[in-house]
Amino acid sequence: LEGVEQERSRAAAAAQAAEAERQAIAASAAAAEALVAEREERHAHARRLRSRIADRVATARADRVAASRHRAATRLQAWWRGSSCRDQRARSEALERGRATIAVL
């Protein structure tokens, strides 16, 4: 009878140890999941920042191109108004070259 009681006591102790180990594993898994979620959030935030920066760079580039075209068009208009060229054909050809240059910018 005493041997059965000792065996029962050992089994209870083993069950407690197994439960404690299960709880430790569950806590470790929860901590790992929290770290993974935090990492994923940081990556998502970094992606959003990179996207915002790329948008700003593209906008700045487009603004520079638009400003360059505007300056070229303004110069072309000023030349056209101030041109003393009497030959209409030469004037039209020069205007077309200027427009082609602006289109390339």
Legacy VTK file of the C-alpha trace (Angstrom):
# vtk DataFile Version 3.0
C-alpha trace
ASCII
DATASET POLYDATA
POINTS 105 float
0.000 0.000 0.000
2.858 2.323 0.846
4.492 1.638 -2.539
1.257 2.538 -4.321
1.064 5.793 -2.355
4.667 6.652 -3.257
3.976 5.861 -6.905
0.866 8.043 -6.814
2.889 10.846 -5.240
5.607 10.538 -7.909
2.981 10.558 -10.654
1.406 13.706 -9.178
4.812 15.382 -8.968
5.570 14.392 -12.579
2.175 15.736 -13.670
2.883 19.026 -11.881
6.303 19.243 -13.493
4.791 18.507 -16.920
2.135 21.204 -16.372
4.776 23.712 -15.292
6.823 22.891 -18.386
3.715 23.236 -20.599
2.989 26.644 -19.059
6.605 27.741 -19.587
6.439 26.651 -23.229
3.115 28.478 -23.704
4.560 31.647 -22.166
7.637 31.362 -24.372
5.450 30.859 -27.460
3.331 33.896 -26.539
6.475 36.008 -26.091
7.800 34.802 -29.456
4.475 35.651 -31.145
4.561 39.129 -29.595
8.097 39.656 -30.915
7.077 38.485 -34.390
4.051 40.808 -34.365
6.234 43.721 -33.240
8.768 42.963 -35.975
6.039 42.757 -38.621
4.658 46.119 -37.462
8.129 47.701 -37.691
8.527 46.292 -41.222
5.114 47.620 -42.236
5.998 51.035 -40.808
9.315 51.011 -42.699
7.478 50.094 -45.928
5.055 52.980 -45.400
7.968 55.373 -44.809
9.814 54.150 -47.911
6.646 54.568 -49.961
6.114 58.097 -48.629
9.734 59.008 -49.397
9.453 57.563 -52.927
6.283 59.606 -53.491
8.014 62.774 -52.339
11.034 62.088 -54.553
8.774 61.465 -57.555
6.811 64.639 -56.831
10.000 66.678 -56.512
11.312 65.227 -59.767
8.042 65.999 -61.552
8.094 69.525 -60.131
11.638 70.057 -61.397
10.699 68.797 -64.865
7.596 71.015 -64.933
9.633 74.032 -63.838
12.258 73.306 -66.491
9.577 73.033 -69.185
7.955 76.221 -67.979
11.259 78.111 -68.091
11.974 76.798 -71.586
8.486 77.725 -72.774
8.827 81.201 -71.250
12.174 81.717 -73.005
10.661 80.500 -76.261
7.717 82.874 -75.910
10.024 85.781 -75.122
12.165 84.954 -78.134
9.071 84.652 -80.338
7.726 88.028 -79.228
11.073 89.761 -79.467
12.195 88.084 -82.640
13.120 90.425 -85.408
13.170 87.543 -87.855
11.252 88.587 -90.964
11.308 85.190 -92.596
8.145 83.398 -91.398
9.416 79.960 -92.402
12.691 80.249 -90.439
10.748 81.575 -87.482
8.297 78.634 -87.586
11.138 76.108 -87.862
12.876 77.650 -84.863
9.607 77.536 -82.936
9.130 73.841 -83.750
12.702 73.066 -82.647
11.989 74.884 -79.401
8.766 72.920 -78.851
10.582 69.651 -79.570
13.219 70.607 -77.010
10.533 71.329 -74.414
8.808 68.004 -75.146
12.073 66.161 -74.514
12.614 67.828 -71.121
LINES 1 106
105 0 1 2 3 4 5 6 7 8 9 10 11 12 13 14 15 16 17 18 19 20 21 22 23 24 25 26 27 28 29 30 31 32 33 34 35 36 37 38 39 40 41 42 43 44 45 46 47 48 49 50 51 52 53 54 55 56 57 58 59 60 61 62 63 64 65 66 67 68 69 70 71 72 73 74 75 76 77 78 79 80 81 82 83 84 85 86 87 88 89 90 91 92 93 94 95 96 97 98 99 100 101 102 103 104
